[in-house]
Amino acid sequence: MGSIKKLDQKLINLIAAGEVVERPSSVIKELIENSIDAKATKIVTRFKEYGIKLIEVIDNGVGIEKEDLPLTIKQHTTSKLSTEQDLFNISTFGFRGEALASISEVSEEILITTKTSSDPTTYKLHKTPQEVKIEETISHTGNGTTIKVINLFKNIPARLKFLKSPNTETNSIIETFISIAIPFQNIHFEIYNDEKLVYKLSKTGNILDRILQIYGKEVANNLIISPFLSQESYNIQVIASTPESCKKTPNFQKIYVNNRFITDKTIHSAIINSFKFFIHKDLKPNYVVLINTNKPNLVDVNVHPRKIEARFKEQQTVYTIVSELTNKILNEYTKSVVYNRIFFQKNYESNAETKNIQKINYDISYNSSFDTIIHEEHLSNKQNINVKNVHNNNNEITYSNEYINNKVVLKPLTSTSNHLLDQIINDPTDNNIEHGLTYNEYGSTLSQVFENQPTKPDATDETSTQMLSNQDQIDENSIIQIFFSYILYERDNKIIIIDQHAASEKITFEKLLKSYTKSKTKRLLLPKIVQLKNKYEKEYLLSYKEILENIGIKIEEFSITDIMITEIPELLNSESPIEELLMSILNNQYVDTLNDQAIYKHAIDSLKIDQKSYSILATLACHSSIRANMKLSKAEMLYIIRNLQNLEFPYSCPHGRPISIEITKYEIDKLFKRKI
């Protein structure tokens, strides 16, 4: 007799239910999404004992018709699909007919109460393992549906056994609720745990207000946001943490496709790779990625039974757009931060380059379509401002008075200084390296690192004069070195602290990068001999000969086991530790130094540099720069401060560590309890 047999229907139903209803949070997800599909504007969720005793979802949606009510708990019934083609053009959430059926299979009781606008009768469906009853009552209450799920998994003890701790399951419910609520600002949400209110999220004008409601002002104040970038098939926006607010454990990382929360490793990688340049590898950003498409067939949400994953037909296109948007807002924001912090720009004027990139601070007002920033001169009367909400069918909404406080956080450079900055960045030579310097000579340590630099800037240089005219003069007497590692000075009621090694490394790195393949070299009077362990190590290093020559380092075979360095880049001193670089290559350590994804992308496009060469340049810059625990003269510190202004990416070193930070007088006053 054969061993294959047909399962009975109840067992089939339980297996199907297991795919959809994994834990209590799965039930809440399905029920809330059904309420959203029912056009509800208010959804209240209650649960008891981490969802296993009771889950209740109440909405004011369109309700369920009398004849449809019995079908809601039948498998493979739905109002969302009619043809096979509909399966590949899904624009709703609760299209799976087995959601309620599956929930009813794994719970002891389910009670559905519903009313529609076309019928004065309220209908109640009560299902238990023994029977299904439908009752009718005349009611004058509003339209909508209430669903109660009682004693979840009561009839499947094995499933109860494999649930996590009560605290873990409760957190899963709350996180599921939050993930759904974030993009639906036009819906009022409430959630109660054992009759205690956890969140009350009133309708808001935009997604940023919703983030404020959930995560608080400290998180919301440290977000930067891109404009929507429209491509033929997609409309995409990125909201992300400022680099300085990133933490080891982020508050949220959310990806949405047409407001459906999903997980996607590719899109996540696009964000994380963009941040690698700006933050330490152990830190993680908060982010929200909103992906909208008017072609649902480009996204398959059926790859997972619970629809928590999606497959994009044009995966690379989506990755590229998300990556470019993230790089854009990070580049513009960090440049603005550094120039405000170090380079004394005060009276910025708006320009087209940066007007759409904005740090969110809930003391400002903005247009949520991100076409313009509303500056403080438009807010003097603090009146409500009408803006359009891109998530609410372009209905007019009112931005609340609560957040309007005459403050704009991100402002661009002046046209003069911005033009000068472009000139410096785009000039691959070193002609501009000394603009803005006010000292007379270098210190000894600096001259060991950089040779062949002019000892004094031209005082009559017109460009230098233009730059300084837009800056406060630095108070040289306020500059000090602390711990032989950091440069510290005071400005505008702030203390600015610069990491001398990170700053020097970045200056060297960008100079080396700009001179790639065009680097002037100098021949060493006495070639440096590098002694290796064996012939294999020698041959391995010689395999990098062409790459090293593009950088400006020439090596040749010296003996059976040794090589010699004959030429090095002209901008480096003959004492620069090239041997350390070669040892890093030999040990493959240089690979780990690359964290500069944003510049790397720029370098690939403009300089045609390969990633291996790029990584080696980063390592060479590290080995050839001023180190921590090194005493600096006043001139050397000024050199570092001024030359940061010439960098294209002055925010962090190639390893992602910040170059500078600031501490305000207010923060210091708080430490001494002058401010409470």
N, C-alpha and C positions, 0 to 999 in steps of 0.2 A: 504493500500500500504506500502511495506517495506521501511525502512529508509536507507538501505545500497545501495549505487550506485557506479558504476565504475567511477573513475576519468578520465578526458580527458588527453591526452598524454602530453600536455603542462604543466598541473599542476603536473603530475607525474615527468616530467623533472625538474621542479622547486624544488620539494621536494628532489629529488636525488641530485640536485646541492647544496642545502642547507647543506647537510651532508659533502660535500667536500669543498665548498667555504664558509667559515664562515666569513672571513674578507679579506682585501687586501693581508695580509701576506700569507694567504692560497693559493692565486693565484701564488704568487712569488715562494712559496715552490714547487708547482706542476710543474711550468714551468722550474725552475732551475734543478729539479730532472730529468725531461725529457731530458734536455740538457746533463746532466751527462750520462744518459743511451745512448744518441746518440754519446758517445765517444768524446765529445767536450774537447778541451784543453784550450779554452778561452771562458768565459761567461761574458757578460756585461749586467747589469740590470739597467733600468732607471724607475723612477716613478715620478708622479707629483700629488700634492695635496693629500698626504698620500695614493696614489694609486687609488683613486676613479676616477680621471680624465684620467690618463694614467699609464699603466704598460707595459714595453717593455723588452723582454729578447732576446738577440742576442747571438748566439753560432756559432762555426765553426765545428759542428759535421757532421755526415754523411748525414744529410738532409732527406727529405721525398720524396719517389717515387711519380710520377705523379698519378698513379692509387690509391695510398693510401691516397692522400691529402683530397679528399672529405670525407673519412671515419673517419678522425681525429676528426670531430665535431659530429659524430654519437655516440649515447650511446652504451655501451657494445661492443666496437670494440677495438682490441689491437693486437700488434705483439708479446706480451710477454707470452700469455697463449694459450695452445692448448687443454689440457686435464684437468680433475678434479685433477689429481695428481700434475699438475704444480702449482695449487693454494697453495699447502702445501710445495713447494720447491722454494720459491720466492728468486731470487738473484738479482733482479733489483729494481729500485725505481718506475718508472712510469708505473707499470703494469696495473693500473686501467684504462680501456678504457674510462670511463666517465669523466676523468679529463678535457680535452679540451671541451668536450661536455657540461659539467656542467658550465665551465667558460663562454662559448658562450651563455648559457641560461640566465645568470645573468648579462650580459653586453650589452651595446647598440651596440657595434661593436667589431668584432675581425678580425684581419688581419694577415694571415700567409704567409710569404715569404720564399721559400726554394729552395735549389739547391743541387743536388747530383753529385758525381764524374763521374757517368756513363751517365749523360745527360747534354748537354751544355745549356739547357733551364732553366730559372728561372721561377718558378710557384708561383702565388699569389692567395690566397683564401681570399675573403672578404665577411664576413657574417654580415648582418644587420637583424633587425626583419622582413624586407620585402623580402629579397632575399639572395641567396648565389651565388657569382660570382667567376670564376677562370680565371685568365689571364696568358698569356705566353709571355715571352720576352727572346731574346737571350742575354746571359750575360757572361762576362769573369771574373766575381767575384769569390771568393772562395766558397767552399762548406759550407753548414750550413743552419740554420733556424733562422728567426726573427719572433717573435710573439708579436703583439700589442693588448692590451686589453684596449678599450676606454670606458669611462663612466661606470665604474663598478657599479652595483646595480641601474642603472638609471631606469630600469623598475621594480624595487622592492623597492619602497620608504620606506617600513617598515624596510628593512634591513639597509638602510642608517641611519634610526632613531636610531637604536640600536648599531651603531658603537661607539667606545669610542672617546675621544678627538683626534684632529689631532696629537698632540704630542705622545699620547699613541699608536695610530695606526702606526705612523712612527717608533717609537721604536720597535714595534712588527715586522715590516718589516726588520729593521736592524738586530734584534736579530735572526730572521729566516735565513737571509742571512749568518750571522756569523756561526750559528749552522751547516749549510750545508757545508760551506767552510772549517771549521777546519780540517777534516780528509783528504780532497782532496788537498794535497799540490802540486800534479802534474798538477793542473788546475789553470790558471790565472783567477782571479775574479775581476770585477769592479762593483761598485754600485753608482748610481747618484740620488740625491734627488733634484728635480726641477733644473736640469742641473748642480748642484754642486756635485763634487766628494766627496763621503763619505769614501769609502775604495777602495784602489787599491792593491790587494793582488797578487803579482807576484808568479810564480812557486817557490817552495822552496824544500829543500832536505828532510825536516822532519816536523813533527807536531809541534815541539818546535819552529821552525822558524815561522810557521804560527801563533802560539800564540803570539810571539814577534810582528809580523806585526799588529795584531789586538789590543792587550792589552798593548803593550809597554814594555820597558826594565825592569821597576820596578816590574811588575807582573811576567814577564818571568824569571827574576833572582831569584825569590823566589819560584821555583818549585822543587820538588824532584820526581824522576821517577823510576819505577820498571822495571826489565827486563820483557819480555813476559814470562808468565807462561803457558806452554802447558799441557793440559790434553787431554785425548783421543778424545774428541769432540770439545774442545774449546782452543783458544789461547787468553789470556787476559793480558792487561797491564793497570797499573794505573799511572796517573800523578796527583800530588796533591800539594797544597800549603805547604810550611814549616809552622809549627805551629805558629811561631812568626809573620807570615804575614797574618794570618786569620783575617777577619773583620766581623762586624755585617752583612754587606751586601756583599756577594761574587761577584766577577766579572763574574764568569762562573761556572756552574755545568753541565757537559755534559756527556751523556751516549750514546755510539754508538754500534750498532750491525751490523757487516759487513759494517761499515761506514754510516749506517742509524741512524740519530739522533732519540732517543726515550726518553720517561720518564718512569721510573720504580721505584716504592717506595721501593722495596726490595733491589735493588742494591744501591740506595741512602742511605738506612739504614745501609748497610754494610760499607759504607764510613764514615757516621756520627758517628756510634757507635765506629768505630776504632779511630776516632779523639777525642772522649769524654775524654780519658785519658790525652790528650796532650793540650787541649785548654779549655778555659772557656765555659760554656754551652751556653752563648749568642753569641759566635763567630762561624763563618761558614767558611769552607775551599773552595777554588777553587779546582775543580778537573775535569779530563777527564778520563773516563773509556772506553777502546777500547776492545770490545768483538768480536772476529772473530770465525766463525765456518764453517767447510766444510760440515756441515749437516744442510741445511736450514730448514729441517722438524722439527728440534729441537726448532725452534723459530717461533711462529705464529704472524705475523705482521698485521693480518686482524682483530684484536680485536677492532680496532677503524677505522672509515671511513677515517680519514686523516693519518692513519698509524703513529700516534705519541706515541702509546703504543705498547708493545710487551708482549707475554706470553711465558715463557721458560718452556720447557718440564721438564728440570732438574734444577728447580729454586734453590734448596738448594745447588747444586753443584756450580752454578755460584756465589751464595752468599758467599759460603765458600772460593772460590778462590779469589774473590775481597777482602774479609775481611782479608785473610792471607797476600795478597800482600800489602795492605795498612798498616797493623800492622808491616810488615817487614820493609818497607821503613821508617816508622815513628820511629820505635825502633832504627834502625841503624843510621838514621840521627840525632836524638836527643841525642843519646849517643855520637856521634862524636862532636856535638856542645858543650855539657856540658864538655867533656874531653878537648876539645880545650880551652874552656873558663876558667875552674876552675883548671884543674889538670895538666896544664903546659906541655902537650905533644907537642914536637916540630917536631922531625924528624921521621915522620911516614913512614912505609914501607907497600907496598901492601900486602894484604892477600886475600884468597879466600872468606872469610866471607863477606867482605863489598865491593868488587870491582864492584858489579853490582848496588849498591845503590848510587845515585849521586844527589847532589843538582845542579840544572841547573843554570849556570851563563854564560851569553853570552860573556864572555871573555875566554871561554874554548872550546876545541874541544872534540868530543866524537863520538863513533860509534853508529849510531842510532839503530842498532840491539841490543845494550846494552850488548854485550858479553864482551867488554873490555872498560876500560877508557884509553884514550891516555894521558899520563903524559907529563909534560912540557919539559922533556928532548927530547921528540920526536918532539917538536914544535919549536926548536931553530931557524930553518930557516924559520918558518912561511909560509911554502908552503901549497898549497891546498892539502887536504887529501881526498882520495876516500873512501867512505863508502857505505854500502848497505842500501837502504831504504825499510823497511818492508812493507810500504804502496804502493810501486810502483813496484810491481812484481819483486823485487830484482834487479832492474836496477841500474847500477852504477851511483851515483850522486857525485857532488863535493861540499864539505863543504866550505863555503865562507871564504875568508881571514878576513872578517870584524870582526869575533868573535874569532879569534885565537890570544891570547895575553898572552901565557905562564902562565896560572893560572889554578890550579886544586883546587876545593873548598872542596870536601869531601875526607878525607884521613883516613885510619884506624889506630888503635893503633899499637905500636910496638909489636913484637911477645912476648917479655918478659912481658910487662905490660898487654897484652891481656890474656896471660896464667894466670897471677896472678889474673886478674879480674874474669876470669872463676872460679878460685879456691875459691875466696871470695864469689861469687854469689852462687855457688853450695854447699858450706859448710853451713848446717843449724844451726850450732853452732855459738857462738859469739867469737870464738877464733881469728878471723881475724879483729875484729871490730876496733882495735887500730893501725893497720899498718899505718905507715907514720906520726904519731903524733910526734911533736917536743917539746911540752910543758911538764911541770913537774907535774902539778896537775889541778884538775877540779876547777871550781868556785862553789860557794854555790848553785846557782840556778840549775845548771846541776845535781849536786848530789842529789837534791830533785826529779829529774825526773828519773835518772838512778842510781840504787844502784848496788853493787856487780860487778862493773867494775874495772879492774886494774887501779891504780892511775898513772902508768907510763908505757909506752911501753918499751919492752925489747930492749935496744940499740944495743944489739948484734944480734938481730933477722935478719937472712939472707934475708928473704922475704921482710922485711921492707927496708933493705938496697938496694935490687934490685929495689924496686919501686922508692925510692928516687933518685936512680942513673939516672932514666929516666925523672926526673922532675927538673924544676927550684926550688930552695929553695924559699919558700914563705917569703916575707919581712914582718915580723910580725909588724914592726913599721908602715907599711902602712895600717894596718887593723883598721877600726874605725866602730862605730855603729852610725847610724843616725836615728833620730826620735824614738829611742828606738825600732825600728822595722826591720831595714835593716842593713846587714853587707856589708861594702864597702871597697874595696881595689884596688890598682893600679897594673897593670901588662901589659907589652908589649904594651905601648901606649894605654891602654884601662882601663876603670873603670869597675870593676865587682861589681854588686849589687846582694846580696842574700836576699831573704825574709826569715827571721829567723824562723817564724812560719811554713811556707810551707816546709822549709828544715827539721826542727826538726820533723814535723809531718810525713814526708816521711821516715825519718830514723826510727822512732818508728814503723811506719806501716809495713815496710818490715821486721823488726825484729820480730814483732808479727806474721806476715804472715808465716815466715819461721819456727816459733815454734808452729804453729797450730797443735793441738792434742798431741804435744810432749812438751808442755810448762811446765817448772818447776814452781811449785807454792810454795808460803809460806803462812803459817797460820798466821792470824792476832792475836796479843796478845789480843787485844780488838776488837771483831767483830763490824762491822759498822751496825747500825740499820737504816733501810730505812723506814720511816713512810709514809704510803699510805692513800688515802682517804677512801677506802672501800675494802671489801673482793674481789670484782671483779678485782681490780687492782693488788692485791696480787696474785690471781690465774693466771692472765695474765702473770705476770713476771715469776712465777714458771713454766709456760709452756715453757719458754726459758732456763730452768735449764740445759738441756743436751748441748745445743748450747754454753751457757756460760762456762760450764765445759771444752769443747773442746778448748776454748780460754784461759782458766786458771782461770776463776772466778767461785767460788762456792758460791751459795746462799742457804739458808734454811728458812723454815717457822719459824717466831718468835712469832707472835701472830695472832689474828683473822684478823688484817688488815696490819700487818708489816712483813717484811722479814729482814734477816741479812746476811751480806757478811762475810764469814769466811776465804776465801782464795783468793789471787790475783796472777797474773803472777809474777814470781820472778824478772823479769827485771824491774818491776815498783815499785815505792816507795809506802809505806803504805799511803802516803798522796795523791796519785793519785785520781782524782775525778771519782771514779767508780759510785758514785750515779748519776752523770750527765749522764753517759752512760745509766743507767737503766731508767732514766726519758726520755731519747731520745727513748728508746725501747718502753716505755709505750705510748709515743705520736706518735709513728711511724715516728719520724723524721730521724731516721738512714737511712731509705730507700733513702732519697734525698742526702745522703752523697756519695753514690756510683757513681763514674764517671770513675773508673779505669778499663775500659773494657779490655784493653790489658793485664794487669796483671791478671785480673780475669780469662781470658781464659787460661793463663799459669797456674794459681792456680788450676783451674778445672782439667786440664790434669795431673798435677804433684802432687798436694796436696789433690785432691778430696774434695775440700771445696765447700760448697753450697753458693749460692749468698747471702742468709740472713746472714750467719756467716761472710762472707766476708765484707758485708756492716757494720756489727757491729764492726768488727776489724778496719775499716776505721774511724768510729766514736770514738772508744776508743783511737786510735792514735791521733785524733784531740784534744780530751779532755786532753790527758796526755802529750802533747808536750809544748815546750816553746811557749809562746804567743807573740803577738805583744804588744808594749808598755811595754816591760820588759827589764830592763837594764841587759846587759851581760858583763861578764869580757872578757879579751883578750883570756883566756884559753877556755872559752865557745865558743867564736866565732871560734877559731881554731878547736875545736872539731867538730863543725858543718861542716866547710869547708872540713876537712879531711874525715869525715864519709860519706859525699856525694859520695866519691869515691867508697864506698862499695855497693852502691845501684845498683840494676839491672835496674831500671828505674829512673834515676836521674833528669829527665827533669821537671816534674811537680808533684804537690801534688795530693792526691786522688780526689780532687775537680776539677782538670784540670787547676789550676792556675800555672803559671811558677814559678820555684824555683829561677832561676837566670836570669839576663839580663846583657848586656854589652853596654857601650857607648864608642865609639872610640874617640881618641884625635882629629881626623879629624872632627868628628861631633861637638865637643866642639869648635874647631877653627871656624867652620862655624857659630856657634851661636854668636861668638864675632867678626864676619866679618873678621877674619884673612884669611879665605878661602872664596872666592866669587864664 
